Amino acid sequence: MGSGLEQHKRNGIEGWLGSIDGRVETLTDMLSNLHAQMLERIHQVDKDRAEGDARLEGKIATGDQKLQTKISNTKLWLLIQSISVMATIGGIVFLLLRLSKHL
């Protein structure tokens, strides 16, 4: 009877160890899947961040270009105004010289 009882105990222990082994495999698979999902989410976050950065850089470049255009237009306007003022002053000086000859 002793050997039958020991065999029964051995079968119980082996069954219990097999059950634990199966659970460990299940947990390992679950952890592996979770790790893969985390890596995928990290990749998606990085991709979204890169797209956001690209959009922001595009907006900054567009704003900078618009600002440069406004600055150029302002410089051109100031140049035209200064030429106009110089022409006006030149005309006044010319008229004063002409008037001074008649006096």
TORDRENPA-400543 format. One line per field, with one value per residue (C-alpha): residue in three letters; residue number from 0; z, y, x. Coordinates in Angstrom, 2 decimals. Layout:
BEGIN
residuo: ALA,...
num: NUM,...
zz: Z,...
yy: Y,...
xx: X,...
END
This chain:
BEGIN
residuo: MET,GLY,SER,GLY,LEU,GLU,GLN,HIS,LYS,ARG,ASN,GLY,ILE,GLU,GLY,TRP,LEU,GLY,SER,ILE,ASP,GLY,ARG,VAL,GLU,THR,LEU,THR,ASP,MET,LEU,SER,ASN,LEU,HIS,ALA,GLN,MET,LEU,GLU,ARG,ILE,HIS,GLN,VAL,ASP,LYS,ASP,ARG,ALA,GLU,GLY,ASP,ALA,ARG,LEU,GLU,GLY,LYS,ILE,ALA,THR,GLY,ASP,GLN,LYS,LEU,GLN,THR,LYS,ILE,SER,ASN,THR,LYS,LEU,TRP,LEU,LEU,ILE,GLN,SER,ILE,SER,VAL,MET,ALA,THR,ILE,GLY,GLY,ILE,VAL,PHE,LEU,LEU,LEU,ARG,LEU,SER,LYS,HIS,LEU
num: 0,1,2,3,4,5,6,7,8,9,10,11,12,13,14,15,16,17,18,19,20,21,22,23,24,25,26,27,28,29,30,31,32,33,34,35,36,37,38,39,40,41,42,43,44,45,46,47,48,49,50,51,52,53,54,55,56,57,58,59,60,61,62,63,64,65,66,67,68,69,70,71,72,73,74,75,76,77,78,79,80,81,82,83,84,85,86,87,88,89,90,91,92,93,94,95,96,97,98,99,100,101,102
zz: 0.00,0.68,-2.92,-4.12,-1.71,-2.73,-6.40,-5.67,-3.89,-6.74,-9.31,-7.23,-6.96,-10.67,-11.52,-9.22,-10.76,-14.26,-13.29,-12.00,-15.17,-17.30,-15.28,-15.61,-19.39,-19.45,-17.38,-19.60,-22.70,-21.08,-20.12,-23.59,-25.14,-22.68,-23.50,-27.23,-26.66,-24.59,-27.28,-29.89,-27.79,-27.20,-30.94,-31.60,-29.04,-30.63,-34.07,-32.86,-31.19,-34.38,-36.43,-33.92,-34.00,-37.81,-37.84,-35.29,-37.27,-40.40,-38.61,-37.26,-40.74,-42.25,-39.54,-39.99,-43.74,-43.28,-40.84,-43.25,-46.02,-43.79,-42.86,-46.53,-47.44,-44.60,-45.71,-49.27,-48.05,-45.95,-48.93,-51.12,-48.40,-47.94,-51.72,-51.71,-48.84,-50.56,-53.80,-51.93,-50.17,-53.47,-55.10,-52.27,-52.47,-56.24,-55.87,-53.18,-55.43,-58.33,-56.09,-54.68,-58.22,-58.80,-55.62
yy: 0.00,2.32,2.42,3.13,6.01,7.39,7.03,8.85,11.63,11.78,12.00,14.76,16.71,16.28,17.39,20.36,21.28,20.86,23.17,25.78,25.39,25.99,29.08,30.39,29.92,31.73,34.60,34.72,34.95,37.67,39.66,39.24,40.52,43.41,44.30,44.26,46.51,48.93,49.12,49.74,52.52,54.09,53.97,55.59,58.33,59.02,59.10,61.48,63.69,63.81,64.70,67.41,68.78,68.80,70.67,73.15,73.68,74.22,76.82,78.54,78.58,79.97,82.63,83.51,83.78,86.03,88.18,88.46,89.46,92.15,93.44,93.58,95.36,97.85,98.51,99.08,101.42,103.37,103.62,104.97,107.45,108.65,109.14,111.06,113.27,113.89,114.78,117.17,118.80,119.00,120.65,123.17,123.99,124.36,126.74,128.75,129.09,130.20,132.70,134.02,134.82,136.95,138.94
xx: 0.00,2.86,3.97,0.44,0.11,3.48,2.54,-0.70,1.23,3.74,0.93,-0.70,2.54,3.30,-0.24,0.10,3.48,2.02,-0.83,1.64,3.72,0.61,-0.27,3.28,3.09,-0.25,1.16,4.26,2.05,-0.06,3.04,4.48,1.24,1.11,4.71,3.93,0.89,2.95,5.62,2.92,1.40,4.81,5.44,2.04,2.72,6.11,4.48,1.74,4.34,6.42,3.33,2.41,5.95,5.88,2.56,3.88,7.08,4.98,2.87,5.97,7.55,4.35,4.11,7.78,7.31,4.27,6.22,9.16,6.74,5.20,8.66,9.67,6.45,6.99,10.57,9.36,6.62,9.15,11.51,8.71,7.69,11.27,11.64,8.37,9.54,12.90,11.12,8.86,11.82,13.69,10.68,10.39,14.12,13.86,10.88,12.68,15.74,13.57,11.78,15.06,16.25,13.17,13.57
END
